[in-house]
Amino acid sequence: MNPEQEPVAPLSWDETLESLRRVAAAFEIGDAAAAEAYRLRFLSKKGEVTRLFEAFRALSGPEKKSVGQALNALRTEVEERWKEASAGTAQAAAASGATAPAAAPQLPAPVWGRGSRHPLSLTRRLMLDFFGELGFRWSEGPEIVDDWHNFGALHFEADHPARDMQDTFFVNLDPVYLLRTHTSSVQVKEMMKGLLPLRTVSPGRVYRNETVSARSHMQFHQVEGLYIDRDVSFADLKKVLYDFAIHLFGPDVQIRFRPSYFPFTEPSAEMDVTCFLCSGQGCNVCKHSGWVEILGCGMVDPQVLENCGIDSEVYSGYAFGIGIERLTMLRHRIPDIRLFYENDVRFVKQFGV
Ligand code: PHE
């Protein structure tokens, strides 16, 4: 997927107002019930006109003035029509035998609502914007890879459990092809190009042979990062991830590293942030610990550099891997990972454009 592609060009304010004007004008108000439906749809607290006023509040400068005038005019127009129609339907109801006017086919058809971005795309955009500004270049790779790119180059021992059929989806056994279990496979591809220094982020879908439940799925998305240069240190890694946490959760967030193990990094760590929902006080999202884990990271094992043709005497590097679903679930308090893939419009449209 290319992030530069805008699937839907956002409407301008003029277009939005005009489209709403037409929809309101086309709304048939034949009786008192329809008049009420009209009021609810356009003028109530959550009505479409009212919601535009909310969006309008974010504007500034000269645009604010012109849009404000146009928006007020639209509201007056929509209100007038409702007042007239309510008075009319009341009279009509009083006069016995009155019938609703027939549908008028010449009126403009209602305009379909705008689509919205998927919550995972929004989080991915937020993450990649941050790393992009630090000079990390975006890299992608295939979802079906050989053993070398997913495991071998990354120093997974032959009997590592991830190589088991229980944990990985194998597409072919001889030669081995599998659905990548992490986007570190893209990092291998990038390292083997031999272009140094290297600073890259690899977003993409990954697969693990997990039982589908509220907390885990057999497919999810990651953004993995890799930086290789002379004299890269763990302090560099900490600084970047600290700034990343601030970018996502605000200036008051704190981070902590817990020792961990990954075959391809040494030392390895997992990073927690202070729970941004309860500010570290304890809540059910952080299971009352005040901390939530958001990523795995570490210094690239020199053997991995050598495997990919990089001189580990000269170069060092750090790597990190972040699950997009997990971050999105934490940020929006989404209780079930399966919601991301069901495409229920009531769910996906809640997250803005
Ligand atoms: N590849 C690891 C995973 O998918 C995450 C990770 C990336 C950990 C880079 C450390 C360094 O779980």
Residues whose N, C-alpha, C, O or C-beta is under 5 A from the ligand:
A	BS01	LIG	T181 H182 S184 F262 T265 G296 C297 G298 A319 F320 G321
